[in-house]
């Protein structure tokens, strides 16, 4: 298991609050599908690719 600890400044925590939920949703929709791995079998070989990344 990979443990990470993120310390965000208070200003950034505010931007992650529920107040900005709609803005964050719109940003996510704009980004969805814009990045490609070059693999067309991610759904089938998801676990294999994760294993390679975490070696």
N, C-alpha and C positions, 0 to 999 in steps of 0.2 A: 504494500500500500504506500502511496506517495502522500506525504503530509506537507501541506503548504500553509503558511501563515501570511495573511495579507494585512498590512497596516495602511489604511487609507486616511488621507487628511479629511477633516470634518467637511470641507467643501465638497469633496467627492462623494462622501456618504450621503449628503443631501441630494446629489444628482441621482443617486441610486434608490431614492425613496419612492414610495408609492405615488407621490405627486407627479412623478415623471413617467409613470407606467405607460401611458399612451404614446409618448414620444419615443420611449425605448422600444415599444412594439413596432412603431413605424420604422425605426432604424433597422430593427432585425428583419423586417419584411424587405427592406431595400437591399440588405446584404445577402439574404437567402439566395443560394444558387449562383452567386457571383464567383465563387472560388471552386476550382476543380482539381482533383487529385491526379487526374490522368488515368484512373482506374474505373472500369465500368462494372466492377463486381463487388463494390464495397458492402452492399447489403449481404451478399453471400459469404464474403471472406473477412468480415469485420474483425473477428477475433484474431485471425492470422495477422492482419495489418497492425493491430494493437500490440500483439506479441513482438513483432519486428521493431516497433517504435520504442518499446520499453526494455529492450535488451541492453 
